[in-house]
Amino acid sequence: MEAVTIWYLTDNEEGVKLRDSIKTLGIRVANPNGFNLKNANISGSEINLFIFDLQKTEIKKLLESISSNFKIQSSPKFILLSKKSMREAVKLSFNTFHLEFICRPVCKREFLLLIEKTVIVERYREIMKYISREAEIRLEAFEGLLDINRNEI
């Protein structure tokens, strides 16, 4: 739950600069080859965040790849797009969850703030899941104690 990995997939120079600036936040950044994440070693015990900054890839092909990959369904995903690609992307992605679109050009400072806040929110979400599981376990134990008390009476 403590580890955070940002999977930054890029095929352009601006993307490489943004990826390097994310490393200054102290977060591990993985950069697999291409946009195919099926062979990537994505750990379910970590917080994973996916950023797709692919200018040379067709948006339809990218969204199909994202929606078919079950490893990344519950993780936040960001796609950096040009303004003219935005409308098409929104139409194609109506059934994909945890997906946000960001228009190019990207302000580096705002982008880093967005990434930082997203990581914080994901950590809180993991903490709330942990608290829920613990409360459920303790509730079952408490109900067991109540049953014992009722049986003795």
PyMOL commands that set and color helices and strands:
alter all, ss='L'
color gray80, all
select helices_A, chain A and resi 13-23+59-68+70-72+83-92+108-152
alter helices_A, ss='H'
color red, helices_A
select strands_A, chain A and resi 4-10+28-30+47-53+77-81+99-103
alter strands_A, ss='S'
color yellow, strands_A
deselect
rebuild
show_as cartoon
